[in-house]
Amino acid sequence: MKFTWCAAISDLGVMMLCCASIIAVNATALAADNWPSKPVRIVNPYTAGGGVDVVGRAIAQQLSELWGQPVVTDNRPGAGTTLGMEIVAHAPADGYTLLVSNGAVATAPALYPKLNYNVSKDLAPIVLAVQSPYVLTVHPSVKAQSVQALLSLARAQPGKLTYGSVGMGSPAHLMTELLRAMTGTDMVHVPYKGGAPSTTGLLSGEIQVLFSPISTMLPHARAGRARVLAVSSAKRVELAPDLPSVAEAGVPGFDGTSWYPFFAPARTPMALIQKINTDINRILQKPDVRSRFLAMGMIPAGGAPEVLRDYLAVEIKRWGKVIADTGVRAE
């Protein structure tokens, strides 16, 4: 009889636990249905202007219209983008503070080993919104009409060619370091304080080589002020279908695509993550939004949160190895 009584108590406990779980799930779903009930902030770890700002503001405007609540972008630059990321990592997990960033979210762990947050544990992936290839560009004075010709020239004149970037540890810097590491070439790095100065450096001939956003450099190439050799992405892109990828042009495995993800603080209810993911995916499929991004050299991506989670893991590992192997240090 004692055994039966204990078993009954045990069964009752299980039933209560199940009921509590169902109530919690329903409460979370209800909270997602009623969310947002106040303004939502999207933190951008960069200053105003630039790719991250363009993506963040474009999506924020669309979300404001969809949700009926203000969605504002909050520029929080500093500490090599890690300040803004830390703000979101430590924010309440209620969906009212989000992060828009770029590939820096994957390179920060290797560039800044003493971060006050863990990218993989403290940020919850929402969606990989947009991707944007760079183009490998040379000044017209460089006697190279292809990637292989450029690499041959660099090997024949080690340390003579100079390449630019927007700063130490920036995408353009890491892409060129990856290219150098994969091809055994020696070029001298010239860091600039932003995209415009680096572009000017290439156009003036101050530097000879530059990985630059495709939308920035294609107009100059068409005007004969620069020569574009290849896109940085693993495959050709619809923005410039006649342009080969660096991988296709003789460096198999090369991929330096810039990407723009959205994150929330870890422990944000999955119902909210799924709602934001669904709504951003819906926005990215709108013809006017897609056309606007394509005109800026950005390709709408989208997908489930798991797609971003897996992509982030690959990027952290890949660029961490590049940074370790080449000794790149942040400014």
C-alpha positions as CSV (number, residue, x, y, z in Angstrom):
1,M,0.0,0.0,0.0
2,K,2.9,2.3,0.8
3,F,4.4,1.6,-2.6
4,T,1.1,2.5,-4.3
5,W,0.8,5.7,-2.4
6,C,4.3,6.8,-3.4
7,A,3.7,5.9,-7.0
8,A,0.5,8.0,-6.9
9,I,2.4,10.9,-5.5
10,S,5.1,10.4,-8.1
11,D,2.5,10.3,-10.9
12,L,0.9,13.5,-9.5
13,G,4.3,15.2,-9.5
14,V,4.9,14.3,-13.1
15,M,1.4,15.6,-14.0
16,M,2.1,18.9,-12.2
17,L,5.4,19.2,-13.9
18,C,3.9,18.6,-17.3
19,C,1.1,21.2,-16.6
20,A,3.7,23.7,-15.5
21,S,5.7,23.2,-18.7
22,I,2.5,23.6,-20.8
23,I,1.6,26.8,-18.9
24,A,5.2,28.1,-19.4
25,V,5.1,27.4,-23.1
26,N,1.7,29.0,-23.5
27,A,2.8,32.0,-21.6
28,T,5.9,32.4,-23.8
29,A,3.7,32.1,-26.9
30,L,1.3,34.7,-25.5
31,A,4.2,37.0,-24.7
32,A,5.4,36.7,-28.3
33,D,1.9,37.4,-29.6
34,N,1.8,40.6,-27.6
35,W,5.3,41.6,-28.4
36,P,6.5,44.3,-29.0
37,S,4.5,46.6,-26.8
38,K,7.2,49.3,-26.7
39,P,10.1,50.5,-28.9
40,V,12.8,48.0,-30.0
41,R,16.5,49.0,-30.1
42,I,18.9,47.6,-32.7
43,V,22.5,48.2,-31.5
44,N,25.0,48.8,-34.3
45,P,28.7,48.5,-33.0
46,Y,29.8,51.0,-35.7
47,T,29.5,54.7,-36.3
48,A,26.7,56.0,-38.6
49,G,27.3,55.2,-42.3
50,G,28.8,52.0,-43.7
51,G,27.3,48.6,-44.6
52,V,26.1,47.7,-41.1
53,D,24.3,51.0,-40.7
54,V,22.7,50.6,-44.1
55,V,21.4,47.1,-43.3
56,G,20.3,48.0,-39.8
57,R,18.4,51.1,-40.7
58,A,16.7,49.5,-43.7
59,I,15.5,46.5,-41.7
60,A,14.5,48.7,-38.7
61,Q,12.3,50.9,-40.9
62,Q,10.5,47.9,-42.3
63,L,10.1,46.3,-38.8
64,S,8.6,49.6,-37.5
65,E,5.9,49.5,-40.1
66,L,5.3,45.8,-39.5
67,W,5.2,45.9,-35.7
68,G,3.5,49.2,-35.2
69,Q,6.2,50.2,-32.7
70,P,9.4,52.4,-33.2
71,V,12.4,50.3,-34.1
72,V,15.5,52.5,-33.7
73,T,19.1,51.9,-34.5
74,D,21.6,52.8,-31.7
75,N,25.2,53.3,-32.9
76,R,27.6,52.2,-30.2
77,P,31.1,52.2,-31.7
78,G,34.2,51.5,-29.6
79,A,36.8,48.9,-28.6
80,G,36.9,47.5,-32.2
81,T,33.1,46.8,-32.3
82,T,33.2,44.8,-29.1
83,L,31.5,47.6,-27.0
84,G,28.2,47.4,-28.9
85,M,28.3,43.6,-28.9
86,E,28.9,43.5,-25.2
87,I,25.9,45.8,-24.6
88,V,23.6,43.3,-26.3
89,A,25.2,40.3,-24.7
90,H,24.4,41.7,-21.3
91,A,21.0,43.2,-22.1
92,P,17.7,41.8,-20.8
93,A,16.6,38.7,-22.8
94,D,13.2,40.2,-23.7
95,G,13.6,40.9,-27.4
96,Y,13.7,44.7,-27.0
97,T,17.5,44.9,-27.5
98,L,19.0,43.4,-30.7
99,L,22.3,43.5,-32.5
100,V,23.1,44.0,-36.1
101,S,26.7,43.5,-37.0
102,N,29.0,42.0,-39.7
103,G,31.8,39.5,-39.8
104,A,33.5,41.2,-36.9
105,V,31.3,39.2,-34.6
106,A,33.3,36.1,-35.7
107,T,36.7,37.7,-35.7
108,A,36.4,39.5,-32.4
109,P,37.1,36.3,-30.2
110,A,40.5,35.9,-31.9
111,L,41.4,39.6,-32.1
112,Y,40.3,40.3,-28.5
113,P,41.0,37.3,-26.4
114,K,39.9,39.0,-23.1
115,L,36.3,39.8,-24.1
116,N,33.7,40.3,-21.4
117,Y,31.3,38.1,-23.2
118,N,31.3,34.9,-25.2
119,V,30.0,35.3,-28.8
120,S,28.7,31.7,-29.0
121,K,27.1,31.6,-25.6
122,D,25.9,35.1,-24.9
123,L,24.4,36.0,-28.3
124,A,21.4,34.2,-29.7
125,P,21.4,33.9,-33.6
126,I,18.3,35.4,-35.3
127,V,19.0,35.6,-39.0
128,L,21.8,36.0,-41.5
129,A,20.1,38.9,-43.3
130,V,22.5,40.0,-46.1
131,Q,25.8,39.0,-47.7
132,S,28.0,41.2,-49.7
133,P,31.1,40.1,-51.7
134,Y,34.2,42.2,-52.0
135,V,36.2,42.5,-55.2
136,L,39.9,42.1,-55.6
137,T,41.0,45.3,-57.3
138,V,44.3,46.7,-58.6
139,H,45.4,50.1,-59.8
140,P,45.6,50.3,-63.7
141,S,49.3,50.7,-63.5
142,V,49.6,47.1,-62.2
143,K,50.5,44.9,-65.1
144,A,48.1,42.1,-64.1
145,Q,44.9,41.2,-65.9
146,S,44.0,38.2,-63.8
147,V,44.3,36.8,-60.3
148,Q,47.1,34.4,-61.3
149,A,49.0,37.3,-63.1
150,L,48.8,39.3,-59.9
151,L,50.0,36.4,-57.8
152,S,52.9,35.8,-60.2
153,L,53.8,39.5,-60.0
154,A,53.8,39.4,-56.2
155,R,56.0,36.4,-56.1
156,A,58.5,37.9,-58.6
157,Q,58.6,41.1,-56.5
158,P,58.2,40.2,-52.9
159,G,57.4,43.2,-50.7
160,K,57.0,45.6,-53.6
161,L,53.2,45.6,-54.0
162,T,51.2,47.4,-51.3
163,Y,47.6,46.5,-50.3
164,G,45.2,48.6,-48.4
165,S,42.4,48.1,-45.8
166,V,40.2,50.1,-43.6
167,G,42.3,49.1,-40.6
168,M,44.0,46.3,-38.7
169,G,41.7,43.3,-38.4
170,S,39.2,44.7,-40.8
171,P,37.6,42.4,-43.5
172,A,39.8,43.7,-46.3
173,H,42.9,43.2,-44.2
174,L,42.0,39.6,-43.2
175,M,40.9,38.7,-46.7
176,T,44.2,39.8,-48.1
177,E,46.1,38.0,-45.4
178,L,44.1,34.9,-46.2
179,L,45.0,35.3,-49.9
180,R,48.7,35.8,-49.0
181,A,48.7,32.8,-46.7
182,M,47.0,30.5,-49.3
183,T,49.3,31.6,-52.1
184,G,52.7,32.2,-50.4
185,T,52.9,35.8,-51.6
186,D,54.4,38.9,-49.9
187,M,52.6,42.3,-50.1
188,V,52.9,45.2,-47.7
189,H,49.8,46.3,-45.7
190,V,48.8,49.9,-45.6
191,P,45.9,50.5,-43.2
192,Y,43.6,53.5,-43.6
193,K,41.1,55.1,-41.3
194,G,38.0,54.1,-43.3
195,G,36.6,52.9,-46.6
196,A,36.8,56.3,-48.5
197,P,40.5,56.9,-47.7
198,S,41.4,53.3,-48.8
199,T,39.5,53.7,-52.0
200,T,41.2,57.0,-52.7
201,G,44.5,55.3,-52.0
202,L,43.9,52.7,-54.6
203,L,42.5,55.2,-57.2
204,S,45.5,57.5,-56.7
205,G,48.0,54.7,-57.0
206,E,49.2,55.1,-53.4
207,I,48.5,51.4,-53.0
208,Q,48.3,48.8,-55.8
209,V,45.9,46.2,-54.4
210,L,42.6,46.4,-52.5
211,F,39.7,44.2,-51.5
212,S,36.7,46.6,-51.6
213,P,32.9,46.3,-51.5
214,I,31.6,45.5,-54.9
215,S,29.2,48.4,-55.0
216,T,32.1,50.8,-54.2
217,M,34.5,49.7,-56.8
218,L,32.5,48.6,-59.9
219,P,31.7,52.1,-61.0
220,H,35.4,53.1,-60.8
221,A,36.3,49.9,-62.8
222,R,33.8,50.8,-65.5
223,A,35.3,54.3,-65.7
224,G,38.8,52.8,-66.1
225,R,40.1,54.2,-62.8
226,A,40.6,50.7,-61.4
227,R,40.8,47.1,-62.6
228,V,38.6,44.5,-60.9
229,L,40.0,40.9,-61.1
230,A,37.6,38.7,-59.1
231,V,34.9,38.6,-56.4
232,S,35.9,37.4,-53.0
233,S,32.9,35.1,-52.5
234,A,33.3,31.3,-53.1
235,K,31.2,31.5,-56.3
236,R,30.2,34.2,-58.9
237,V,27.4,36.5,-57.9
238,E,24.4,37.9,-59.8
239,L,25.7,41.4,-59.4
240,A,28.6,40.8,-61.7
241,P,28.1,37.4,-63.4
242,D,31.0,37.8,-65.8
243,L,33.5,38.2,-62.9
244,P,35.2,35.0,-61.6
245,S,35.6,34.3,-58.0
246,V,39.1,34.2,-56.5
247,A,38.6,30.5,-55.9
248,E,37.6,29.9,-59.5
249,A,40.5,32.1,-60.7
250,G,43.1,29.8,-59.1
251,V,42.9,29.9,-55.3
252,P,40.6,27.0,-54.4
253,G,38.8,27.3,-51.1
254,F,39.1,31.1,-50.9
255,D,36.0,32.8,-49.5
256,G,35.9,36.3,-48.1
257,T,32.3,37.3,-48.2
258,S,31.1,40.1,-45.9
259,W,27.9,39.2,-44.0
260,Y,25.4,41.0,-41.9
261,P,23.6,39.1,-39.1
262,F,21.1,39.9,-36.4
263,F,21.4,38.6,-32.8
264,A,19.5,38.8,-29.5
265,P,20.8,38.3,-26.0
266,A,21.1,34.6,-25.1
267,R,18.1,33.1,-23.3
268,T,15.7,35.3,-25.3
269,P,12.6,33.1,-25.6
270,M,12.6,31.0,-28.8
271,A,9.1,32.2,-29.6
272,L,10.5,35.7,-29.9
273,I,13.5,34.6,-31.9
274,Q,11.3,32.8,-34.3
275,K,8.9,35.8,-34.7
276,I,11.7,38.2,-35.4
277,N,13.3,35.7,-37.8
278,T,10.1,35.2,-39.7
279,D,9.4,38.9,-40.0
280,I,12.9,39.7,-41.2
281,N,12.8,36.9,-43.7
282,R,9.4,38.3,-45.0
283,I,11.0,41.7,-45.4
284,L,14.0,40.3,-47.3
285,Q,11.6,38.7,-49.8
286,K,9.9,42.0,-50.6
287,P,10.8,43.0,-54.2
288,D,11.5,46.7,-53.3
289,V,13.7,45.7,-50.4
290,R,15.6,43.2,-52.5
291,S,16.1,45.7,-55.3
292,R,17.4,48.3,-52.9
293,F,19.9,46.0,-51.4
294,L,21.1,44.7,-54.8
295,A,21.6,48.2,-56.0
296,M,24.0,48.7,-53.0
297,G,25.9,45.5,-53.8
298,M,24.2,43.5,-51.1
299,I,22.5,40.2,-51.6
300,P,19.5,39.3,-49.3
301,A,20.1,36.0,-47.6
302,G,17.7,34.9,-44.8
303,G,17.0,31.5,-43.4
304,A,16.5,29.9,-40.0
305,P,18.3,30.9,-36.8
306,E,20.2,27.6,-37.1
307,V,21.7,28.6,-40.4
308,L,23.3,31.7,-38.8
309,R,24.4,29.6,-35.8
310,D,26.2,27.1,-38.0
311,Y,27.6,29.8,-40.3
312,L,29.0,31.7,-37.2
313,A,30.7,28.6,-35.9
314,V,32.4,28.0,-39.2
315,E,33.5,31.7,-39.5
316,I,34.9,31.8,-36.0
317,K,37.0,28.8,-36.6
318,R,38.2,29.9,-40.1
319,W,39.1,33.4,-39.3
320,G,40.5,32.4,-35.9
321,K,43.0,30.2,-37.7
322,V,43.9,33.0,-40.2
323,I,44.5,35.5,-37.3
324,A,46.6,32.9,-35.4
325,D,48.6,31.9,-38.4
326,T,49.3,35.4,-39.7
327,G,49.8,37.1,-36.4
328,V,47.2,39.8,-37.2
329,R,46.5,42.1,-34.3
330,A,43.7,44.6,-33.7
331,E,44.5,48.3,-33.5
